Amino acid sequence: MSAATKTDTTIANTNVVTKYKAAADVTNSVLRKVISACKEDSKIIDLCKLGDAAIVDGLSTQYTKDKNLSKGIAYPTSVSVNNIVCHYAPSENDATSQQTLKKGDVVRVQLGAHIDGYAAVSGGTVVIGSSAESPVTGKAADAIAAAHYAAEAIQRLIKPGNKNMAVTDKVQKIASAFGCKPIENMLCHEQKQNDLDGQKQIILNPAPENRSTFATCEFAPYEVYLIDVFITSGDGRTKKSELRTNIYKKTGTSYQLKMKSARATFSDISKTFGTFPFTIRSCEDERQTRMGLIECTKMGVVQAFDIQEERPSEAVAQVTFTALVTPNGVERITQGVAFDTKVIQTEKKIEDAEIRQLLETSTKIKKKPAAKPAAVASA
């Protein structure tokens, strides 16, 4: 196909925008369904299954006439509780598969759908049993409020012409106002078709050794970003959990796999999930897949989404959304969990005048009025 006739896969193409928003409609609907089901005594594995099945069902009514159009899960449903930061999507064979939610648990749900490789991902935080009559206070309220305001600031900061490290600095100030820290070295990525890990990145809390070397980038019109905000009441440093990893994805790295089981697993992943993350639970033969993944992950052709954890005494909050950067402003197409100050009651607040002013600005870009034509002098 010549360059002149090549399809535009950016959001400058209205057809691409329509696909992103259709995927977002499914994602938003499913997230609401899973959040509503997060109740005392609910099984985590059942919530994950509910989300994944609802994504597939929701996509079945989208773009029904084009049978060749790819549609699927862009990020499998994960339900991470208390000090388990992210990526928790248990399998039936896990020792923790019967774990249930309890009153007071701080729960982070993340999931996403894609249509034709254009993905919409969302994530949010709820506290089991909380309400206006039984509000969230203390560390959990501080972390949830910090994540909310950090996400609001990011939406206003990723406008065309701004740079990624300005986002880093503002988010750190917001987290600090609530006595919190962003999780160290967590990244937000530019999205492209079939790719959640684009070249441009935002780091919200770089480790000291990464701050000076992290690549600076400038946001531009018609880009799409997956914004992942994780805030902790702790020092920002987490560790790999002993819980078994269940989410993986292809990396794009090429390597001639030696083991027959690894080649078969990689082929199945490519056909079934493409470049998007998937759970072991969604594979036809879990035992065979785990065997094949050993060489795949060792050689870097598949990435393991290892489960991270905080100290049990700390609270972690998440806000995740997909955002379209346009010449007219930044549109958040996945909405997450509504922030209600009657439910989330923190005693802390943002004092920094510059950040308060930023949060009051619109996510839209004010257009400059057209210059008036110069008056013509009369003869």
C-alpha positions in Angstrom: 0.0 0.0 0.0 1.4 3.4 -1.0 2.0 6.1 1.6 -0.7 8.2 -0.1 -3.3 5.5 0.5 -2.1 4.2 3.9 -4.9 4.4 6.6 -4.4 7.0 9.3 -4.4 5.1 12.6 -4.3 8.2 14.7 -7.3 10.0 16.2 -7.0 12.6 13.5 -9.1 9.9 11.7 -12.7 10.1 12.9 -13.2 6.4 12.3 -10.4 5.7 14.8 -12.0 8.0 17.4 -15.3 6.2 16.9 -13.6 2.8 17.6 -11.8 4.2 20.7 -15.1 5.5 22.1 -17.0 2.4 21.3 -14.4 0.4 23.2 -14.6 2.9 26.0 -18.4 2.5 26.2 -17.9 -1.2 26.8 -15.1 -0.6 29.3 -17.1 2.0 31.3 -20.1 -0.2 31.5 -18.2 -3.3 32.6 -16.2 -1.4 35.2 -19.5 -0.1 36.7 -20.8 -3.7 36.8 -17.7 -5.1 38.5 -17.5 -2.2 41.0 -21.2 -2.8 41.9 -20.5 -6.4 42.5 -17.6 -5.6 44.9 -19.4 -6.4 48.1 -18.6 -8.1 51.4 -18.0 -11.9 50.8 -17.7 -11.6 47.0 -15.0 -13.9 45.6 -12.2 -12.1 43.9 -11.9 -14.8 41.2 -15.7 -14.5 40.5 -15.3 -10.7 40.1 -12.5 -11.2 37.6 -14.5 -13.7 35.6 -17.5 -11.4 35.7 -15.5 -8.6 34.2 -13.9 -10.6 31.4 -17.2 -12.2 30.4 -18.9 -8.8 30.4 -16.2 -7.3 28.1 -16.7 -10.1 25.6 -20.4 -9.8 25.8 -20.3 -6.0 25.4 -18.1 -6.2 22.4 -20.4 -8.7 20.7 -22.8 -5.9 19.9 -20.2 -3.6 18.5 -19.2 -3.5 14.8 -21.3 -6.6 14.1 -21.2 -6.2 10.3 -17.4 -6.4 10.0 -16.7 -10.1 10.8 -12.9 -9.6 10.2 -12.5 -6.8 12.7 -10.6 -7.8 15.8 -12.2 -7.2 19.2 -11.3 -8.4 22.6 -10.0 -7.8 26.1 -7.3 -5.1 26.2 -6.5 -5.7 29.8 -8.0 -8.6 31.7 -10.0 -7.8 34.9 -7.8 -7.6 37.9 -9.0 -7.1 41.5 -6.2 -6.1 43.8 -6.9 -5.7 47.5 -5.3 -3.7 50.3 -1.5 -4.0 50.1 -1.6 -5.9 46.8 -0.9 -3.1 44.3 -2.0 -4.4 40.9 -2.2 -7.3 38.4 -4.1 -9.7 40.7 -6.3 -12.0 38.6 -6.3 -15.4 40.4 -6.6 -18.7 38.6 -8.7 -21.7 39.9 -5.5 -23.5 40.7 -4.1 -20.8 43.0 -4.0 -21.3 46.7 -5.8 -17.9 47.1 -8.5 -18.6 44.6 -11.2 -18.7 47.3 -10.3 -15.3 48.7 -13.3 -13.0 49.4 -13.7 -9.3 50.1 -14.2 -8.0 53.6 -15.7 -4.8 55.0 -13.1 -2.1 54.9 -11.0 -3.7 52.2 -9.4 -1.1 49.8 -10.1 -2.6 46.3 -8.6 -1.6 43.0 -10.3 -2.9 39.8 -8.7 -2.5 36.4 -9.9 -3.8 33.0 -10.1 -2.8 29.3 -11.6 -3.5 25.9 -10.3 -3.0 22.4 -11.9 -2.7 18.9 -9.6 -3.1 15.9 -6.6 -2.7 18.3 -7.8 0.6 19.7 -7.9 0.1 23.4 -9.8 1.8 26.2 -8.6 0.9 29.7 -10.0 2.0 33.1 -9.3 1.5 36.8 -10.5 2.8 40.1 -10.6 2.3 43.8 -13.4 1.5 46.2 -13.6 0.7 49.9 -16.0 -2.2 50.8 -18.9 -1.1 52.9 -18.2 2.6 52.5 -20.9 5.2 52.1 -21.8 8.8 53.2 -23.0 7.2 56.5 -19.8 5.2 56.8 -17.1 7.3 55.2 -13.5 6.4 54.3 -11.0 8.2 56.6 -7.3 8.0 57.5 -4.7 6.7 55.1 -7.1 5.2 52.6 -9.0 8.5 52.2 -5.7 10.3 51.8 -4.4 8.0 49.1 -7.8 7.9 47.2 -8.0 11.7 47.3 -4.4 12.1 46.2 -4.9 9.7 43.2 -8.1 11.6 42.2 -6.5 15.0 42.2 -3.3 13.7 40.5 -5.4 12.2 37.7 -7.3 15.5 37.3 -4.0 17.4 37.1 -2.6 15.0 34.5 -5.6 15.4 32.3 -4.9 19.1 32.3 -1.1 18.8 31.8 -0.9 16.4 28.8 -2.1 19.1 26.5 0.0 19.6 23.3 3.3 21.5 23.9 3.7 20.4 27.6 6.4 18.0 28.6 6.3 14.8 30.6 8.6 15.8 33.5 6.2 18.7 34.3 3.6 16.1 35.0 6.0 14.2 37.3 6.7 17.3 39.4 3.0 18.3 39.8 1.9 14.8 40.7 4.6 14.4 43.3 3.5 17.7 44.9 -0.2 16.7 44.9 0.7 13.3 46.5 2.8 15.1 49.1 -0.1 17.4 50.1 -1.9 14.2 51.2 1.1 12.7 53.0 1.4 10.1 50.1 3.8 9.1 47.3 3.2 7.8 43.8 4.4 4.2 43.5 8.0 4.3 42.4 8.8 3.8 38.7 5.2 3.2 37.6 4.8 4.4 34.0 2.0 6.0 31.9 2.3 5.2 28.2 1.3 6.6 24.9 -1.1 4.2 23.2 -1.2 3.2 19.5 -3.1 0.6 17.6 -2.4 -2.8 19.1 0.1 -1.2 21.5 -0.5 -0.1 25.1 3.3 0.6 25.6 4.1 3.3 23.1 7.4 5.1 23.0 6.4 8.3 24.9 6.2 7.7 28.6 5.4 9.6 31.8 7.0 8.5 35.1 5.2 9.8 38.2 7.9 8.9 40.8 11.3 8.0 39.3 13.8 6.3 41.5 16.8 8.6 42.1 19.0 6.8 39.6 16.3 7.2 36.9 15.3 10.8 37.3 18.3 12.3 35.3 18.2 9.6 32.6 14.5 9.3 31.9 13.6 10.4 28.4 11.9 13.8 28.1 9.0 14.0 25.6 6.5 16.6 24.5 2.8 15.9 24.1 1.4 16.5 20.6 -2.1 16.6 19.0 -3.7 13.3 18.0 -1.9 11.2 20.6 -3.6 8.8 23.0 -2.3 8.0 26.5 -3.0 5.3 29.1 -2.7 7.1 32.4 -2.0 4.9 35.3 -1.9 6.6 38.7 -1.0 4.5 41.7 -0.6 6.4 45.0 0.5 4.9 48.4 0.4 6.2 51.9 3.9 4.6 52.2 7.3 5.7 50.8 6.5 4.7 47.2 8.6 1.6 47.2 7.0 -1.8 46.7 8.3 -5.4 46.3 7.4 -8.4 44.2 4.7 -10.5 45.9 4.9 -14.2 46.4 1.5 -14.5 44.9 1.6 -16.4 41.5 1.8 -14.3 38.4 -1.3 -14.8 36.1 -1.2 -11.9 33.6 1.2 -11.9 30.6 1.7 -10.2 27.2 3.8 -10.5 24.1 6.7 -7.9 24.0 7.5 -7.7 20.3 11.0 -9.1 20.9 12.1 -11.7 18.4 13.8 -14.9 19.5 13.9 -18.5 18.1 12.4 -20.5 20.9 14.0 -23.9 21.5 11.4 -25.8 23.4 8.4 -27.3 21.6 6.1 -26.3 24.4 7.3 -22.7 24.3 6.8 -22.5 20.6 3.3 -23.9 20.9 2.4 -21.5 23.7 3.8 -18.5 21.9 1.8 -19.4 18.8 -1.4 -19.8 20.8 -0.8 -16.4 22.5 -0.3 -14.7 19.2 -3.4 -16.1 17.6 -5.7 -15.7 20.6 -4.6 -12.5 22.4 -2.3 -10.7 19.9 -0.3 -8.0 21.6 -2.7 -7.4 24.5 -2.3 -8.7 28.1 -4.1 -12.0 29.0 -4.6 -14.2 32.0 -3.5 -17.8 32.4 -7.1 -18.6 33.3 -8.3 -17.7 29.8 -5.9 -20.2 28.2 -7.2 -23.6 27.0 -4.6 -25.6 28.9 -3.3 -23.7 32.0 -0.7 -26.3 32.9 0.7 -26.5 29.3 0.7 -22.7 29.0 2.7 -22.3 32.3 5.3 -24.7 31.0 5.6 -22.9 27.7 5.9 -19.5 29.3 9.0 -20.5 31.2 11.2 -20.1 28.1 9.0 -17.3 26.6 9.5 -15.1 29.7 13.2 -16.0 30.2 14.0 -15.0 26.6 11.9 -11.8 26.8 9.3 -12.6 24.1 6.6 -12.6 26.7 6.4 -10.2 29.7 5.2 -11.3 33.1 3.0 -8.8 34.9 4.4 -9.6 38.4 2.2 -8.8 41.3 3.6 -6.0 43.5 2.8 -5.4 47.1 3.1 -2.6 49.7 3.5 -3.0 53.4 0.3 -4.3 55.0 0.0 -1.1 57.1 -0.2 1.2 54.1 -3.1 2.1 51.7 -2.9 2.1 47.9 -5.2 3.9 45.5 -5.5 3.7 41.7 -7.0 5.9 39.0 -6.5 4.6 35.4 -7.9 6.1 32.2 -7.4 6.4 28.5 -7.1 10.0 27.2 -7.3 11.5 23.7 -5.0 14.5 23.2 -6.6 16.8 20.5 -5.9 20.3 19.3 -9.0 21.4 21.3 -8.0 19.7 24.6 -7.7 16.4 26.4 -10.7 14.1 26.6 -10.9 11.3 29.1 -12.9 8.5 27.4 -12.8 6.0 30.3 -14.3 7.4 33.5 -13.3 5.1 36.4 -14.9 5.5 39.8 -16.7 8.7 40.8 -15.0 10.7 43.6 -17.4 11.7 46.3 -16.1 13.9 49.2 -19.1 12.7 51.3 -17.6 9.2 51.1 -13.9 10.0 50.9 -13.2 12.3 53.9 -9.6 13.4 54.2 -8.4 16.0 56.6 -5.6 17.0 54.2 -5.9 19.4 51.3 -3.8 21.0 48.5 -2.4 24.3 49.7 -0.1 25.0 46.7 -1.7 28.0 44.8 -0.3 27.0 41.4 -1.7 23.5 41.6 -5.1 24.7 42.9 -5.2 27.0 39.9 -4.3 24.2 37.6 -7.1 22.0 38.9 -9.6 24.9 38.3 -8.6 25.2 34.6 -10.6 23.5 31.8 -9.4 20.4 30.1 -10.2 22.1 26.8 -7.9 24.5 25.0 -9.2 28.0 24.6 -8.9 29.0 20.9 -7.4 32.4 20.2 -9.8 34.8 18.4 -9.1 35.3 14.8 -7.3 38.6 14.1 -9.4 41.3 12.7 -8.5 42.4 9.2 -6.6 45.7 9.0 -8.7 48.7 8.1 -8.3 50.0 4.6 -7.5 53.7 4.5 -9.9 55.7 2.4 -8.5 57.6 -0.6 
